Protein backbone atom coordinates (compact mmCIF):
# COMPACT_ATOMS: atom_id res chain seq x y z
CA UNK A 1 0.00 0.00 0.00
CA UNK A 2 2.81 2.38 0.91
CA UNK A 3 4.63 1.54 -2.32
CA UNK A 4 1.52 2.37 -4.40
CA UNK A 5 1.21 5.72 -2.62
CA UNK A 6 4.85 6.60 -3.34
CA UNK A 7 4.46 5.63 -7.02
CA UNK A 8 1.29 7.72 -7.24
CA UNK A 9 3.07 10.74 -5.72
CA UNK A 10 6.02 10.37 -8.12
CA UNK A 11 3.71 10.06 -11.13
CA UNK A 12 1.77 13.12 -9.97
CA UNK A 13 4.98 15.15 -9.61
CA UNK A 14 6.20 14.12 -13.08
CA UNK A 15 2.81 15.00 -14.59
CA UNK A 16 2.87 18.37 -12.80
CA UNK A 17 6.36 19.15 -14.13
CA UNK A 18 5.32 18.15 -17.66
CA UNK A 19 2.27 20.42 -17.45
CA UNK A 20 4.41 23.29 -16.18
CA UNK A 21 6.83 22.84 -19.12
CA UNK A 22 3.95 22.82 -21.61
CA UNK A 23 2.49 26.02 -20.13
CA UNK A 24 5.90 27.76 -20.23
CA UNK A 25 6.35 26.76 -23.87
CA UNK A 26 2.89 28.10 -24.70
CA UNK A 27 3.66 31.44 -23.03
CA UNK A 28 6.96 31.76 -24.90
CA UNK A 29 5.28 31.00 -28.23
CA UNK A 30 2.52 33.54 -27.53
CA UNK A 31 5.03 36.22 -26.52
CA UNK A 32 7.13 35.63 -29.65
CA UNK A 33 4.07 35.80 -31.92
CA UNK A 34 2.98 39.05 -30.29
CA UNK A 35 6.48 40.53 -30.63
CA UNK A 36 6.62 39.67 -34.34
CA UNK A 37 3.14 41.11 -34.91
CA UNK A 38 4.08 44.36 -33.13
CA UNK A 39 7.19 44.65 -35.32
CA UNK A 40 5.13 44.09 -38.47
CA UNK A 41 2.64 46.73 -37.36
CA UNK A 42 5.48 49.20 -36.74
CA UNK A 43 6.92 48.56 -40.21
CA UNK A 44 3.47 48.98 -41.77
CA UNK A 45 3.02 52.25 -39.89
CA UNK A 46 6.29 53.59 -41.34
CA UNK A 47 5.09 52.76 -44.85
CA UNK A 48 1.72 54.33 -44.06
CA UNK A 49 3.44 57.48 -42.77
CA UNK A 50 5.52 57.81 -45.94
CA UNK A 51 2.36 57.47 -48.04
CA UNK A 52 0.46 60.00 -45.94
CA UNK A 53 3.37 62.47 -46.18
CA UNK A 54 3.46 62.04 -49.96
CA UNK A 55 -0.23 62.97 -50.06
CA UNK A 56 -0.02 65.73 -47.47
CA UNK A 57 3.40 67.14 -46.48
CA UNK A 58 1.82 68.84 -43.44
CA UNK A 59 0.64 65.51 -41.94
CA UNK A 60 1.71 65.33 -38.27
CA UNK A 61 0.89 61.72 -37.38
CA UNK A 62 -1.98 59.70 -36.02
CA UNK A 63 -3.21 57.11 -33.60
CA UNK A 64 -4.06 54.02 -35.65
CA UNK A 65 -6.11 51.12 -34.28
CA UNK A 66 -5.78 47.97 -36.35
CA UNK A 67 -8.26 45.09 -36.15
CA UNK A 68 -6.50 41.92 -37.30
CA UNK A 69 -9.60 39.71 -37.28
CA UNK A 70 -10.94 39.10 -40.73
CA UNK A 71 -13.86 38.81 -41.30
CA UNK A 72 -15.46 40.59 -38.33
CA UNK A 73 -17.13 37.33 -37.23
CA UNK A 74 -13.65 36.07 -36.32
CA UNK A 75 -13.34 38.98 -33.86
CA UNK A 76 -16.36 37.74 -31.89
CA UNK A 77 -14.94 34.21 -31.83
CA UNK A 78 -11.55 35.50 -30.71
CA UNK A 79 -13.05 37.58 -27.91
CA UNK A 80 -15.10 34.59 -26.77
CA UNK A 81 -11.84 32.63 -26.56
CA UNK A 82 -10.21 35.47 -24.58
CA UNK A 83 -8.00 36.69 -27.42
CA UNK A 84 -7.53 40.32 -28.39
CA UNK A 85 -6.79 40.86 -32.07
CA UNK A 86 -6.39 44.64 -32.13
CA UNK A 87 -3.19 46.63 -32.19
CA UNK A 88 -2.57 50.29 -31.51
CA UNK A 89 0.03 52.32 -33.39
CA UNK A 90 1.07 55.87 -32.51
CA UNK A 91 2.83 57.78 -35.29
CA UNK A 92 4.42 61.21 -34.76
CA UNK A 93 6.10 63.38 -37.36
CA UNK A 94 8.48 66.17 -36.38
CA UNK A 95 10.69 68.51 -38.38
CA UNK A 96 14.37 67.73 -38.17
CA UNK A 97 16.41 70.24 -36.20
CA UNK A 98 19.62 69.32 -38.03
CA UNK A 99 18.57 68.58 -41.61
CA UNK A 100 16.78 71.07 -43.82
CA UNK A 101 13.65 69.61 -45.42
CA UNK A 102 13.79 66.39 -43.42
CA UNK A 103 11.19 64.93 -41.10
CA UNK A 104 11.63 62.44 -38.27
CA UNK A 105 8.95 59.77 -38.10
CA UNK A 106 8.51 58.03 -34.74
CA UNK A 107 6.33 54.91 -34.48
CA UNK A 108 5.27 52.93 -31.42
CA UNK A 109 3.22 49.77 -32.05
CA UNK A 110 1.52 47.74 -29.33
CA UNK A 111 0.00 44.33 -29.99
CA UNK A 112 -2.40 43.23 -28.72
CA UNK A 113 -4.07 46.17 -27.03
CA UNK A 114 -4.09 44.33 -23.71
CA UNK A 115 -2.77 45.95 -20.53
CA UNK A 116 -0.92 42.80 -19.36
CA UNK A 117 0.08 40.47 -22.21
CA UNK A 118 1.36 42.66 -25.01
CA UNK A 119 4.42 43.43 -27.06
CA UNK A 120 5.78 46.79 -28.13
CA UNK A 121 7.92 47.73 -31.12
CA UNK A 122 9.39 51.14 -31.84
CA UNK A 123 10.75 52.53 -35.10
CA UNK A 124 12.30 55.83 -36.11
CA UNK A 125 13.35 57.04 -39.55
CA UNK A 126 14.27 60.30 -41.22
CA UNK A 127 12.14 61.11 -44.24
CA UNK A 128 13.36 63.62 -46.79
CA UNK A 129 10.68 65.88 -48.16
CA UNK A 130 11.07 67.16 -51.68
CA UNK A 131 9.83 70.63 -52.60
CA UNK A 132 6.26 70.76 -53.93
CA UNK A 133 5.94 69.93 -57.58
CA UNK A 134 9.26 68.07 -57.79
CA UNK A 135 9.58 64.32 -57.93
CA UNK A 136 12.00 62.78 -55.41
FIVEX-13910 format. One record per residue: residue number from 1; x, y, z of N, C-alpha, C, O in turn. Coordinates in Angstrom, 2 decimals, m for minus. Layout:
N
NUM X Y Z X Y Z X Y Z X Y Z;
...
# end
This chain:
136
1 0.83 m1.19 0.00 0.00 0.00 0.00 0.87 1.26 0.00 0.61 2.22 m0.73;
2 1.91 1.23 0.83 2.81 2.38 0.91 3.55 2.57 m0.41 3.77 3.70 m0.85;
3 3.93 1.46 m1.04 4.63 1.54 m2.32 3.73 2.16 m3.39 4.21 2.97 m4.19;
4 2.46 1.81 m3.43 1.52 2.37 m4.40 1.35 3.86 m4.18 1.22 4.62 m5.15;
5 1.33 4.30 m2.94 1.21 5.72 m2.62 2.44 6.49 m3.09 2.30 7.59 m3.64;
6 3.61 5.95 m2.90 4.85 6.60 m3.34 4.87 6.69 m4.87 5.23 7.74 m5.42;
7 4.49 5.62 m5.55 4.46 5.63 m7.02 3.45 6.67 m7.51 3.72 7.40 m8.46;
8 2.31 6.73 m6.86 1.29 7.72 m7.24 1.80 9.15 m7.04 1.54 10.01 m7.88;
9 2.51 9.40 m5.97 3.07 10.74 m5.72 4.12 11.08 m6.78 4.14 12.20 m7.29;
10 4.98 10.13 m7.11 6.02 10.37 m8.12 5.38 10.63 m9.48 5.79 11.56 m10.18;
11 4.40 9.85 m9.85 3.71 10.06 m11.13 3.03 11.42 m11.15 3.07 12.11 m12.16;
12 2.41 11.81 m10.07 1.77 13.12 m9.97 2.77 14.26 m10.12 2.49 15.25 m10.78;
13 3.94 14.11 m9.51 4.98 15.15 m9.61 5.50 15.25 m11.04 5.71 16.35 m11.55;
14 5.72 14.11 m11.69 6.20 14.12 m13.08 5.14 14.75 m13.99 5.48 15.54 m14.87;
15 3.88 14.42 m13.78 2.81 15.00 m14.59 2.73 16.51 m14.36 2.52 17.27 m15.30;
16 2.89 16.94 m13.11 2.87 18.37 m12.80 4.02 19.11 m13.47 3.82 20.22 m13.99;
17 5.21 18.52 m13.48 6.36 19.15 m14.13 6.17 19.21 m15.65 6.54 20.20 m16.29;
18 5.58 18.15 m16.22 5.32 18.15 m17.66 4.31 19.24 m18.02 4.48 19.94 m19.01;
19 3.27 19.38 m17.21 2.27 20.42 m17.45 2.88 21.81 m17.33 2.56 22.70 m18.12;
20 3.75 22.00 m16.36 4.41 23.29 m16.18 5.28 23.61 m17.39 5.31 24.76 m17.84;
21 5.99 22.62 m17.94 6.83 22.84 m19.12 5.98 23.19 m20.33 6.36 24.05 m21.13;
22 4.84 22.54 m20.48 3.95 22.82 m21.61 3.41 24.25 m21.51 3.36 24.96 m22.51;
23 3.00 24.66 m20.31 2.49 26.02 m20.13 3.56 27.07 m20.41 3.28 28.10 m21.02;
24 4.79 26.82 m19.98 5.90 27.76 m20.23 6.17 27.87 m21.73 6.40 28.97 m22.24;
25 6.15 26.75 m22.42 6.35 26.76 m23.87 5.24 27.54 m24.57 5.51 28.30 m25.51;
26 4.02 27.37 m24.12 2.89 28.10 m24.70 3.05 29.60 m24.50 2.81 30.38 m25.42;
27 3.46 30.00 m23.31 3.66 31.44 m23.03 4.76 32.02 m23.91 4.62 33.12 m24.44;
28 5.86 31.28 m24.08 6.96 31.76 m24.90 6.53 31.90 m26.36 6.89 32.87 m27.02;
29 5.77 30.94 m26.85 5.28 31.00 m28.23 4.34 32.19 m28.41 4.44 32.91 m29.41;
30 3.44 32.40 m27.46 2.52 33.54 m27.53 3.29 34.87 m27.52 3.00 35.76 m28.31;
31 4.26 34.98 m26.61 5.03 36.22 m26.52 5.81 36.49 m27.80 5.89 37.64 m28.24;
32 6.38 35.46 m28.40 7.13 35.63 m29.65 6.20 36.05 m30.78 6.54 36.93 m31.57;
33 5.03 35.42 m30.87 4.07 35.80 m31.92 3.61 37.25 m31.76 3.47 37.97 m32.74;
34 3.39 37.67 m30.53 2.98 39.05 m30.29 4.10 40.02 m30.62 3.84 41.10 m31.15;
35 5.34 39.67 m30.31 6.48 40.53 m30.63 6.61 40.70 m32.13 6.80 41.82 m32.62;
36 6.51 39.60 m32.87 6.62 39.67 m34.34 5.49 40.51 m34.91 5.71 41.32 m35.82;
37 4.27 40.34 m34.40 3.14 41.11 m34.91 3.32 42.60 m34.63 3.00 43.43 m35.48;
38 3.83 42.95 m33.45 4.08 44.36 m33.13 5.13 44.94 m34.07 5.00 46.09 m34.50;
39 6.16 44.17 m34.39 7.19 44.65 m35.32 6.61 44.85 m36.72 6.93 45.84 m37.39;
40 5.77 43.93 m37.15 5.13 44.09 m38.47 4.21 45.30 m38.51 4.16 46.01 m39.51;
41 3.49 45.54 m37.43 2.64 46.73 m37.36 3.48 48.01 m37.42 3.10 48.97 m38.08;
42 4.61 48.02 m36.72 5.48 49.20 m36.74 6.02 49.46 m38.14 6.06 50.60 m38.59;
43 6.43 48.40 m38.83 6.92 48.56 m40.21 5.81 49.06 m41.13 6.05 49.92 m41.98;
44 4.61 48.52 m40.96 3.47 48.98 m41.77 3.16 50.45 m41.49 2.80 51.19 m42.40;
45 3.29 50.85 m40.24 3.02 52.25 m39.89 4.04 53.19 m40.53 3.69 54.30 m40.92;
46 5.29 52.75 m40.65 6.29 53.59 m41.34 5.92 53.76 m42.81 6.01 54.86 m43.35;
47 5.52 52.67 m43.45 5.09 52.76 m44.85 3.86 53.65 m44.99 3.76 54.45 m45.92;
48 2.94 53.50 m44.05 1.72 54.33 m44.06 2.08 55.80 m43.88 1.50 56.66 m44.54;
49 3.02 56.09 m43.00 3.44 57.48 m42.77 4.07 58.08 m44.03 3.79 59.23 m44.37;
50 4.90 57.31 m44.71 5.52 57.81 m45.94 4.46 58.11 m46.99 4.55 59.11 m47.70;
51 3.45 57.25 m47.10 2.36 57.47 m48.04 1.55 58.71 m47.67 1.22 59.52 m48.53;
52 1.23 58.84 m46.39 0.46 60.00 m45.94 1.23 61.30 m46.17 0.65 62.32 m46.54;
53 2.55 61.27 m45.95 3.37 62.47 m46.18 3.46 62.80 m47.67 3.56 63.97 m48.03;
54 3.44 61.79 m48.52 3.46 62.04 m49.96 2.16 62.72 m50.39 2.16 63.56 m51.29;
55 1.06 62.35 m49.75 m0.23 62.97 m50.06 m0.39 64.34 m49.44 m0.96 65.25 m50.04;
56 0.13 64.48 m48.20 m0.02 65.73 m47.47 1.26 66.00 m46.68 1.45 65.41 m45.62;
57 2.13 66.87 m47.17 3.40 67.14 m46.48 3.24 67.74 m45.08 4.19 67.74 m44.30;
58 2.05 68.25 m44.76 1.82 68.84 m43.44 1.27 67.83 m42.43 0.93 68.20 m41.31;
59 1.18 66.56 m42.81 0.64 65.51 m41.94 1.54 65.37 m40.70 2.76 65.30 m40.84;
60 0.95 65.33 m39.52 1.71 65.33 m38.27 1.68 64.00 m37.52 2.33 63.86 m36.48;
61 0.94 63.02 m38.04 0.89 61.72 m37.38 m0.54 61.35 m37.02 m1.49 62.07 m37.33;
62 m0.66 60.19 m36.36 m1.98 59.70 m36.02 m1.89 58.61 m34.97 m0.82 58.08 m34.67;
63 m3.05 58.29 m34.43 m3.21 57.11 m33.60 m4.03 56.14 m34.44 m5.15 56.46 m34.84;
64 m3.48 54.96 m34.71 m4.06 54.02 m35.65 m4.41 52.74 m34.91 m3.52 52.09 m34.36;
65 m5.68 52.37 m34.90 m6.11 51.12 m34.28 m6.37 50.12 m35.39 m7.14 50.39 m36.31;
66 m5.72 48.98 m35.30 m5.78 47.97 m36.35 m6.50 46.74 m35.81 m6.11 46.18 m34.78;
67 m7.55 46.32 m36.51 m8.26 45.09 m36.15 m7.75 43.99 m37.08 m7.92 44.06 m38.29;
68 m7.12 42.98 m36.50 m6.50 41.92 m37.30 m7.43 40.73 m37.54 m7.02 39.76 m38.18;
69 m8.64 40.78 m37.03 m9.60 39.71 m37.28 m10.28 39.96 m38.61 m10.78 41.05 m38.87;
70 m10.30 38.95 m39.43 m10.94 39.10 m40.73 m11.61 37.79 m41.08 m10.93 36.76 m41.11;
71 m12.84 37.76 m41.34 m13.86 38.81 m41.30 m14.24 39.16 m39.87 m13.77 38.51 m38.94;
72 m15.09 40.16 m39.68 m15.46 40.59 m38.33 m16.04 39.48 m37.45 m15.97 39.58 m36.22;
73 m16.60 38.44 m38.04 m17.13 37.33 m37.23 m16.01 36.67 m36.45 m16.23 36.17 m35.35;
74 m14.80 36.64 m37.02 m13.65 36.07 m36.32 m13.33 36.85 m35.04 m12.85 36.27 m34.07;
75 m13.60 38.15 m35.04 m13.34 38.98 m33.86 m14.20 38.50 m32.69 m13.71 38.39 m31.57;
76 m15.47 38.22 m32.95 m16.36 37.74 m31.89 m15.89 36.39 m31.36 m15.92 36.15 m30.15;
77 m15.45 35.52 m32.25 m14.94 34.21 m31.83 m13.67 34.37 m31.01 m13.48 33.68 m30.01;
78 m12.80 35.28 m31.42 m11.55 35.50 m30.71 m11.80 36.05 m29.32 m11.18 35.63 m28.35;
79 m12.73 37.01 m29.22 m13.05 37.58 m27.91 m13.68 36.55 m26.99 m13.45 36.56 m25.78;
80 m14.50 35.66 m27.57 m15.10 34.59 m26.77 m14.02 33.66 m26.23 m14.17 33.09 m25.15;
81 m12.95 33.49 m26.99 m11.84 32.63 m26.56 m10.85 33.39 m25.67 m9.86 32.81 m25.21;
82 m11.10 34.68 m25.42 m10.21 35.47 m24.58 m9.04 36.08 m25.31 m8.08 36.51 m24.67;
83 m9.09 36.13 m26.63 m8.00 36.69 m27.42 m8.35 38.11 m27.85 m9.50 38.42 m28.13;
84 m7.35 38.97 m27.89 m7.53 40.32 m28.39 m6.74 40.42 m29.70 m5.54 40.15 m29.73;
85 m7.42 40.81 m30.76 m6.79 40.86 m32.07 m6.69 42.29 m32.59 m6.75 42.51 m33.80;
86 m6.55 43.25 m31.71 m6.39 44.64 m32.13 m5.02 45.14 m31.69 m4.50 44.77 m30.63;
87 m4.45 45.98 m32.52 m3.19 46.63 m32.19 m3.37 48.13 m32.25 m4.26 48.63 m32.93;
88 m2.52 48.83 m31.54 m2.57 50.29 m31.51 m1.20 50.81 m31.94 m0.17 50.38 m31.43;
89 m1.22 51.75 m32.88 0.03 52.32 m33.39 m0.06 53.84 m33.26 m1.00 54.47 m33.73;
90 0.95 54.42 m32.62 1.07 55.87 m32.51 2.18 56.33 m33.46 3.31 55.84 m33.37;
91 1.86 57.25 m34.35 2.83 57.78 m35.29 2.94 59.29 m35.08 1.94 59.99 m35.05;
92 4.18 59.77 m34.92 4.42 61.21 m34.76 5.44 61.65 m35.80 6.41 60.94 m36.08;
93 5.20 62.82 m36.36 6.10 63.38 m37.36 6.58 64.73 m36.86 5.77 65.59 m36.49;
94 7.90 64.91 m36.83 8.48 66.17 m36.38 9.52 66.65 m37.40 10.17 65.84 m38.06;
95 9.66 67.96 m37.51 10.69 68.51 m38.38 12.06 68.25 m37.77 12.24 68.32 m36.55;
96 13.02 67.97 m38.63 14.37 67.73 m38.17 15.04 69.04 m37.79 14.94 70.03 m38.51;
97 15.71 69.04 m36.65 16.41 70.24 m36.20 17.76 70.38 m36.90 18.32 71.48 m36.93;
98 18.28 69.29 m37.45 19.62 69.32 m38.03 19.63 69.29 m39.55 20.56 69.80 m40.17;
99 18.60 68.69 m40.16 18.57 68.58 m41.61 17.44 69.42 m42.19 16.29 69.32 m41.76;
100 17.78 70.23 m43.17 16.78 71.07 m43.82 15.89 70.19 m44.70 16.40 69.39 m45.48;
101 14.59 70.34 m44.59 13.65 69.61 m45.42 13.48 68.15 m45.04 12.94 67.36 m45.82;
102 13.93 67.78 m43.86 13.79 66.39 m43.42 12.81 66.30 m42.26 12.67 67.24 m41.47;
103 12.14 65.18 m42.17 11.19 64.93 m41.10 11.59 63.64 m40.37 12.04 62.67 m40.98;
104 11.42 63.65 m39.06 11.63 62.44 m38.27 10.27 61.80 m38.04 9.33 62.46 m37.60;
105 10.19 60.51 m38.33 8.95 59.77 m38.10 9.21 58.80 m36.95 10.13 57.99 m37.01;
106 8.40 58.90 m35.90 8.51 58.03 m34.74 7.25 57.16 m34.67 6.13 57.66 m34.75;
107 7.45 55.86 m34.52 6.33 54.91 m34.48 6.46 54.04 m33.24 7.54 53.52 m32.94;
108 5.36 53.88 m32.53 5.27 52.93 m31.42 4.06 52.05 m31.68 2.93 52.53 m31.76;
109 4.30 50.73 m31.80 3.22 49.77 m32.05 3.08 48.85 m30.85 4.07 48.35 m30.31;
110 1.84 48.63 m30.44 1.52 47.74 m29.33 0.54 46.69 m29.83 m0.50 47.02 m30.40;
111 0.90 45.42 m29.61 0.00 44.33 m29.99 0.07 43.23 m28.95 1.17 42.86 m28.53;
112 m1.05 42.72 m28.53 m2.40 43.23 m28.72 m2.65 44.37 m27.77 m1.82 44.65 m26.90;
113 m3.76 45.04 m27.91 m4.07 46.17 m27.03 m4.62 45.62 m25.71 m5.79 45.81 m25.38;
114 m3.76 44.96 m24.99 m4.09 44.33 m23.71 m3.15 44.94 m22.67 m1.97 45.10 m22.95;
115 m3.65 45.29 m21.50 m2.77 45.95 m20.53 m1.70 45.04 m19.92 m0.73 45.54 m19.36;
116 m1.86 43.71 m20.01 m0.92 42.80 m19.36 m0.05 42.07 m20.37 1.17 42.21 m20.35;
117 m0.66 41.29 m21.24 0.08 40.47 m22.21 0.14 41.19 m23.54 m0.78 41.09 m24.35;
118 1.22 41.91 m23.76 1.36 42.66 m25.01 2.83 42.83 m25.35 3.71 42.65 m24.51;
119 3.06 43.17 m26.59 4.42 43.43 m27.06 4.45 44.83 m27.65 3.44 45.34 m28.14;
120 5.62 45.43 m27.61 5.78 46.79 m28.13 6.97 46.83 m29.07 8.01 46.22 m28.78;
121 6.82 47.53 m30.17 7.92 47.73 m31.12 7.98 49.21 m31.45 6.95 49.87 m31.63;
122 9.19 49.73 m31.54 9.39 51.14 m31.84 10.28 51.27 m33.07 11.22 50.50 m33.26;
123 9.97 52.25 m33.90 10.75 52.53 m35.10 10.93 54.04 m35.20 10.12 54.82 m34.70;
124 12.03 54.42 m35.85 12.30 55.83 m36.11 13.08 55.93 m37.41 14.07 55.23 m37.61;
125 12.62 56.80 m38.30 13.35 57.04 m39.55 13.35 58.53 m39.84 12.55 59.29 m39.29;
126 14.25 58.93 m40.72 14.27 60.30 m41.22 13.77 60.26 m42.65 14.28 59.51 m43.48;
127 12.78 61.06 m42.93 12.14 61.11 m44.24 12.47 62.44 m44.88 12.22 63.49 m44.29;
128 13.02 62.40 m46.07 13.36 63.62 m46.79 12.17 64.07 m47.61 11.59 63.29 m48.37;
129 11.82 65.31 m47.45 10.68 65.88 m48.16 11.21 66.69 m49.34 12.06 67.56 m49.19;
130 10.68 66.38 m50.52 11.07 67.16 m51.68 10.17 68.36 m51.82 9.01 68.32 m51.41;
131 10.67 69.45 m52.40 9.83 70.63 m52.60 8.59 70.28 m53.42 8.61 69.34 m54.22;
132 7.51 71.03 m53.21 6.26 70.76 m53.93 6.47 70.87 m55.43 7.13 71.77 m55.93;
133 5.87 69.91 m56.12 5.94 69.93 m57.58 7.13 69.16 m58.14 7.15 68.85 m59.33;
134 8.11 68.83 m57.31 9.26 68.07 m57.79 9.11 66.62 m57.39 8.57 66.31 m56.33;
135 9.60 65.75 m58.25 9.58 64.32 m57.93 10.87 63.98 m57.20 11.94 64.48 m57.56;
136 10.79 63.13 m56.15 12.00 62.78 m55.41 12.96 61.96 m56.23 14.03 61.59 m55.74;
# end
